[in-house]
Each structure stands twice: as C-alpha cells, then as structure tokens.
C-alpha cells in the first residue's frame, strides 16, 4: 500500500464540510471589509521568497521546498502567501489602480518542518493583504477583520498580543542595543540564535528554546527605542482598537518570523492547541513591494492556518453542522419501483432539492439503515401497492411520522 507523504493529510467527506464552513466564513468576512480574492501560483521563482520573506528566516534557511525545473530555474513551492501576492501586485501594475487594494486568499502552502499538532508540511492559509495605505486606521481594520473572522467561526478565549517593531531607522538603534546585550549571554544561547545574533538579532526574541527565552526576558525592549512617528502610529492603533472594543495586550517580544515586517505586528494566541499557540499572525510590511521591484507602496496583512482553526474548534468542543444532508432518500422495492425512484430523484434535483436513491439493490430494511447513515431527513418508500395507487409513503426520519403523498406532487 502506498501511504500519504509524511506531513500531508487527506481531507475526507466526514471532515470536508468543516473546511467548507471555515472557508465560507473567511470569504464572507473578507467581503464585509471590502476585500477581493486573489489567486497566485502554487510555486514561484525562488528569488520571490529570498527577497520577500528574507534570507535570515527559518523558512528560507530550513523549510522551503526548492528544486530546479527542467530549464534549470530555481523554483519554490510557496511557504506563505504574502510574497506571491506582492509579486503579483507589482507584475500586474496594480499600484495604478485605486488604492488601497484590499485582497484575500485561501491557498495551500508548503514548509519542510517536523509535523506536529496543527503544523503540517502541506497546509492551508486564509490571508489578508491591504496595500497602499499608511495610516494606522488600516492597521486597526486589519486586526478587526482577523478578530471578526475568529469570532464568526466560533473561536473563544483567545488573546490578541500587539507590538511595534519600528521602522528601519529606529530599529537600527534597537538592534545594536539588543546585540550588545545578547553578546554578554552568547554562551547560554542555542546554536541557531548564535547565528541569528550576527545576521538578525531580533529573531532571537522569537526563539522557543527555554534558555534563550530566559535570556531575552530582561533584554532591552524595542518600544523604548522606536522613533516619535512610530510611537504615534502605534498609539493610534491602540486607541482605535480600544474604540472598537477590542481587548489586547502589548507584548514587546513579538517580532514575527519574517524579515519584511515593520511597525505594527500582532498575534492571536490560544492556550488550547499546545505550545505553538499562535492561531493568527500578521503585521505591516511597508518596504516589501519596493523590495520586489515595485513602487514605494505600504502594506499590512495577516494569515490564519485553517488546520489550526479546525483543531482549535475541535479542542474547544465547537460543533459544525453538516449542511450536506440529503433531503429525500427514495427507497424502491423492485425494478419498476426503481425506475420511478430515478424519475422522482431527477425531478427533485431539478427543483434544487437534494435527493438520492438505492444503487445497490438493498433490502428495504438495509435502505432505511443507509438513509439514516447519510443523514437523510425523509425517506420515500415506493412499493408495488404505492405504484398502483399513484402514491408513495413518506417517513420523517426524525419524528417517525409517516404520510401518503400523491406521485403527482413530485
């Protein structure tokens, strides 16, 4: 037997309706905020992620599925959605359209990492990208969209953590202060963070190693180093969220794992999915479009892992109703009756009513068991007596009530 590749998962009919619910909710909420769908390729030229995500990130260094195609070009399966959207924005001249451009996507992503709870090598994201606006009100609106989505799918007891990592200029001073502090503790740091210290010291703050977390607990805080403009921007974001009634906690250690972020960064975190509790994360990335060859267009967005959402809903006992139940199951008791059942099914489906009938020549008892398993709401029984009298017996599967109905009513 050939098994599914490690880190991937089949979505079976018993679960696919749950995915459809989450995706439908995502589309509805995105539309509510004026966002339109964008679909980018499953793979991109590797340079898109080297320039967009950043060469110092774990994604680029360890986790990307990169290969040479038959033309010798380096191709990468997309590990996240933002860089591809930014490339599409530049390539298709979308900056010439009315700004801001509000986009959303539901897409597959690929990262080669150790499979664990809520993390797979092939996974799916719902993402938002708002491009072209610099004001703090678009930051607040982006966070509001994320919260609205999480509320509507039924996520409870989740905490919003907020931070500003400043602009490129004020971050230089902070990086030096952080580097000076961490250099005094380098012997206690994990091997990966020793490398990060030279390339991108902010990434040390994102390390999950317990020793590194203990070291960074007393490290300089970036909010003490951001410039007046960045501080004013961050205060406005907080004020707008307060006006909207959104509770949050400022966490100066949030830096996010991708190099393109600046100013506002945020995470929605749950305690119900293990140590890796981030359900949704995002932030501002004002320099990304320019880094990919476009004009100086601001941007902000977030991504939500659909698998993590579904796992969280299951862990917290949230039930998603299956909407795909059959309205009528027709149970024939012979060959002639089966032909009539086919005729009725065709008429019901033409009216937009879900219907099915026996394909396996089951006994009437077995047909009722099958109808119950597929969640049929009503069963129409057709026997020789019913056919001769131009009527059928209709049984309500929930109440057990039965009534005779004329075949002409179908």
C-alpha positions in Angstrom: 0.0 0.0 0.0 1.2 3.5 -0.9 0.8 5.9 2.0 0.2 9.6 2.0 3.6 11.6 2.2 4.7 12.5 5.7 3.3 15.9 6.8 0.3 15.8 4.5 -3.2 14.7 5.1 -6.3 13.6 3.2 -9.5 15.6 3.9 -12.3 13.1 3.8 -16.0 13.7 3.3 -16.6 13.3 7.0 -14.5 16.4 7.6 -14.6 18.4 4.3 -17.8 20.2 5.2 -15.9 21.7 8.2 -13.3 23.1 5.8 -16.1 24.5 3.7 -17.6 26.2 6.7 -14.3 27.9 7.6 -13.6 28.9 4.0 -17.1 30.2 3.5 -16.8 32.3 6.7 -13.5 33.6 5.5 -14.9 34.8 2.2 -17.9 36.4 3.9 -15.8 38.3 6.4 -13.3 39.4 3.7 -16.2 40.7 1.6 -17.6 42.5 4.6 -14.4 44.5 4.8 -14.3 45.1 1.0 -11.6 42.6 0.1 -11.5 40.7 -3.2 -10.0 37.3 -3.9 -6.5 36.9 -5.5 -5.1 33.5 -6.6 -1.4 33.2 -7.1 0.6 30.2 -8.4 1.4 27.3 -6.1 5.1 27.8 -7.0 7.2 30.9 -7.6 10.7 31.7 -8.7 12.8 31.2 -5.5 14.0 34.8 -5.6 10.5 36.0 -4.7 10.9 34.4 -1.3 14.6 35.2 -0.9 13.8 38.9 -1.4 10.4 38.9 0.2 10.5 36.6 3.2 14.2 37.2 4.0 17.3 35.1 3.8 17.8 35.1 7.6 14.4 33.5 8.3 13.9 29.8 9.3 11.5 29.5 6.4 14.2 30.3 3.8 17.1 28.7 5.6 15.4 25.4 6.6 11.9 24.9 5.4 11.4 25.7 1.8 10.7 23.1 -0.9 13.1 24.3 -3.6 14.1 22.5 -6.7 15.4 23.1 -10.2 12.9 22.7 -13.1 13.8 21.2 -16.4 15.0 24.5 -17.6 17.5 24.8 -14.7 15.4 27.5 -13.0 15.2 27.5 -9.2 11.5 27.1 -8.2 10.0 27.0 -4.7 6.6 25.8 -3.5 5.2 28.8 -1.7 5.8 28.6 2.0 3.5 31.6 2.7 1.1 33.8 0.8 2.3 37.4 1.2 5.4 37.4 -1.0 3.5 35.9 -4.0 0.7 38.5 -3.6 3.3 41.3 -3.5 4.9 39.9 -6.7 1.5 39.8 -8.4 0.7 43.3 -7.3 4.0 44.6 -8.9 3.9 42.4 -12.1 0.3 43.3 -12.9 0.6 47.0 -12.3 -2.0 47.0 -9.5 -0.4 50.1 -8.0 -2.0 52.1 -10.8 -5.5 51.1 -9.6 -7.4 53.0 -6.9 -5.7 52.4 -3.5 -5.9 50.9 -1.0 -6.1 47.5 -2.8 -7.8 45.0 -0.4 -7.1 41.4 -1.2 -7.6 38.0 0.4 -6.6 34.4 -0.5 -7.2 30.9 0.6 -4.3 28.8 -0.5 -2.0 25.8 0.0 1.4 26.4 1.5 4.4 24.1 1.9 7.1 24.0 4.6 9.6 21.2 5.3 9.3 21.1 9.1 8.7 18.5 11.8 5.0 17.6 11.6 3.3 18.3 14.9 -0.1 19.3 16.3 -1.6 21.9 13.9 1.5 22.0 11.7 1.9 20.0 8.5 4.2 20.2 5.6 1.3 20.9 3.3 -1.1 23.3 5.0 -3.7 25.9 4.1 -4.0 29.6 4.9 -6.6 32.3 4.8 -4.8 35.5 4.3 -5.5 39.2 4.0 -3.3 41.8 2.3 -4.2 45.5 2.3 -1.9 47.5 0.1 -1.4 51.3 -0.4 -2.5 52.8 3.0 0.0 54.1 5.6 -2.5 55.4 8.2 -2.8 53.5 11.5 -6.5 53.0 10.8 -5.8 50.4 8.2 -3.7 48.5 10.9 -6.7 48.6 13.2 -9.1 47.5 10.4 -6.8 44.6 9.5 -6.8 43.4 13.1 -10.6 43.9 13.3 -11.0 41.7 10.2 -9.0 38.9 11.9 -11.0 39.2 15.1 -14.3 39.2 13.2 -13.3 36.0 11.4 -12.2 34.3 14.6 -15.4 35.3 16.3 -17.6 34.1 13.5 -16.0 30.7 13.2 -16.6 30.2 16.9 -13.1 30.7 18.4 -13.3 31.6 22.2 -10.8 32.5 24.8 -8.2 33.9 22.5 -5.8 36.7 23.3 -4.6 39.5 21.0 -0.9 40.5 21.5 0.3 43.7 19.9 3.7 45.3 19.4 5.5 47.8 17.2 9.0 46.9 15.9 9.5 50.3 14.5 10.8 51.5 11.1 14.1 50.7 9.5 15.8 53.8 11.0 14.7 53.4 14.7 15.2 49.7 14.5 18.9 50.1 13.8 19.5 51.6 17.3 17.5 48.9 18.9 19.3 46.1 17.0 22.6 47.4 18.3 21.4 47.7 21.9 19.9 44.1 21.6 23.1 42.8 20.1 25.2 44.3 22.8 23.0 42.7 25.5 22.9 39.3 23.9 26.6 39.2 23.3 27.1 39.1 27.1 25.0 35.9 27.2 26.1 34.2 24.0 27.5 31.2 25.8 24.0 30.3 27.1 22.2 30.7 23.7 21.2 27.9 21.4 23.4 27.3 18.3 20.7 28.8 16.0 20.5 32.0 18.0 24.2 32.4 18.0 23.9 32.6 14.2 20.9 34.9 14.4 22.9 37.3 16.7 25.1 38.3 13.7 22.5 38.2 10.9 19.3 39.4 12.6 19.3 39.8 16.4 15.6 40.5 16.5 15.0 36.8 15.6 16.4 35.7 18.9 13.3 37.2 20.6 11.2 34.7 18.6 13.2 31.7 19.7 11.2 28.9 21.5 14.3 27.5 23.3 13.7 27.8 27.1 17.3 29.1 27.8 17.0 31.7 25.1 13.6 32.8 26.4 15.1 33.2 29.8 17.9 35.4 28.4 15.6 37.6 26.4 13.3 38.1 29.4 15.4 41.0 30.6 16.6 42.2 27.1 16.1 45.8 26.0 12.6 46.5 24.8 12.0 47.8 21.3 9.3 50.1 22.4 11.9 52.1 24.3 13.8 52.7 21.0 11.1 53.5 18.4 11.0 57.0 17.0 8.3 59.6 17.6 6.5 58.8 14.3 6.4 55.1 15.0 5.3 55.7 18.6 2.5 58.0 17.4 1.4 55.4 14.9 1.4 52.6 17.5 -0.6 54.7 20.0 -3.2 55.4 17.3 -3.6 51.7 16.5 -4.2 51.0 20.2 -6.6 53.9 20.5 -8.7 52.7 17.6 -8.8 49.2 18.9 -10.0 50.5 22.2 -12.7 52.5 20.5 -13.8 49.3 18.7 -13.9 47.4 22.0 -11.1 45.0 21.1 -9.1 43.9 24.1 -5.3 43.4 23.6 -2.0 43.1 25.5 1.2 44.9 24.4 4.0 42.4 24.2 7.4 43.9 23.3 8.8 40.5 22.5 6.6 39.9 19.4 8.7 40.3 16.3 7.1 37.8 13.9 9.2 35.3 11.9 9.6 37.1 8.6 12.0 39.8 7.7 9.6 42.0 5.8 7.6 43.2 8.9 7.9 46.7 10.3 5.9 48.9 12.8 2.7 47.1 13.8 2.9 43.3 14.4 0.3 41.2 16.1 -0.7 37.7 17.1 -3.9 36.0 18.3 -2.9 33.2 20.7 -4.9 30.3 22.2 -3.9 28.1 25.1 -6.0 25.2 23.6 -3.6 24.0 20.9 -0.4 23.2 22.8 2.9 25.1 23.0 2.6 26.5 19.5 -0.5 28.6 20.3 -0.5 31.3 17.6 -3.6 31.0 15.6 -3.3 34.1 13.5 -0.3 36.4 13.0 0.4 39.4 10.9 1.7 43.0 10.6 2.8 45.9 8.5 5.3 45.4 5.7 5.8 48.9 4.1 9.0 48.1 2.2 8.1 44.7 0.6 6.6 46.0 -2.6 9.7 48.1 -3.3 12.0 45.2 -2.4 10.3 43.2 -5.2 10.8 45.9 -7.8 7.7 47.9 -7.3 7.0 51.5 -6.2 7.0 52.5 -2.5 3.6 51.1 -1.5 2.7 50.3 2.0 1.1 47.1 3.1 -0.3 45.2 6.0 -1.9 41.7 6.4 -2.2 38.5 8.3 -2.5 34.8 7.8 -4.6 32.2 9.6 -3.8 28.5 9.4 -7.0 26.6 8.5 -5.8 23.3 10.0 -5.1 25.1 13.3 -8.5 26.7 13.3 -10.2 23.3 12.9 -8.1 21.8 15.6 -8.9 24.6 18.0 -12.6 24.3 17.2 -12.5 20.5 17.9 -10.4 21.0 21.1 -12.9 23.5 22.5 -16.0 21.4 21.6 -17.4 23.7 18.9 -19.7 21.7 16.6 -20.0 22.5 12.9 -23.3 21.3 11.4 -23.0 19.3 8.3 -25.2 21.1 5.7 -24.8 18.3 3.1 -27.6 16.1 4.4 -29.9 14.6 1.8 -33.4 16.0 2.0 -35.1 12.9 0.4 -33.9 9.3 0.1 -36.1 7.3 -2.2 -36.4 3.6 -1.3 -37.8 1.4 -4.1 -38.9 -2.2 -3.6 -38.4 -3.6 -7.1 -37.2 -2.9 -10.7 -40.3 -0.9 -11.8 -40.2 1.0 -8.5 -36.5 1.8 -9.0 -37.3 3.4 -12.4 -39.9 5.6 -10.7 -37.4 6.4 -7.9 -35.0 7.6 -10.6 -37.7 9.7 -12.1 -38.6 11.3 -8.8 -34.9 12.0 -8.0 -34.4 13.8 -11.3 -37.5 16.0 -10.6 -36.4 16.9 -7.1 -32.9 17.8 -8.2 -34.2 20.0 -11.0 -36.1 21.9 -8.2 -32.8 22.3 -6.3 -33.8 19.7 -3.7 -31.1 17.2 -2.6 -32.2 13.6 -3.2 -30.7 10.2 -3.7 -32.0 6.6 -4.1 -30.8 3.0 -3.9 -27.9 2.0 -6.3 -27.0 -1.3 -4.5 -30.2 -3.4 -4.7 -30.5 -3.4 -0.9 -33.5 -4.7 1.0 -35.9 -2.1 2.3 -34.6 -2.6 5.8 -31.0 -2.0 4.6 -32.1 1.1 2.7 -33.5 2.6 5.8 -30.2 2.0 7.6 -28.3 3.6 4.8 -30.7 6.6 4.7 -30.0 7.0 8.4 -26.2 6.9 8.0 -26.2 9.6 5.3 -28.5 11.8 7.4 -31.5 11.8 5.1 -34.3 13.9 6.5 -37.1 12.0 4.8 -37.5 8.6 3.2 -39.9 8.0 0.3 -40.9 4.3 0.1 -42.1 3.0 -3.3 -43.7 -0.5 -3.4 -46.0 -2.2 -5.9 -49.1 -1.1 -4.0 -47.9 2.5 -3.8 -47.1 2.5 -7.6 -50.5 1.0 -8.5 -52.3 3.7 -6.3 -50.1 6.5 -7.8 -48.8 7.4 -4.3 -45.8 7.0 -2.1 -45.2 6.7 1.7 -43.0 9.5 3.1 -41.4 8.9 6.5 -39.9 11.8 8.6 -36.7 10.2 9.9 -36.5 12.5 13.0 -40.2 12.4 14.2 -41.0 8.9 12.7 -44.3 10.3 11.3 -45.5 8.7 8.0 -47.9 10.0 5.4 -49.1 9.0 2.0 -48.4 11.5 -0.8 -49.5 11.5 -4.4 -46.9 10.9 -7.0 -48.2 13.9 -8.9 -46.9 16.2 -6.2 -43.4 15.4 -7.4 
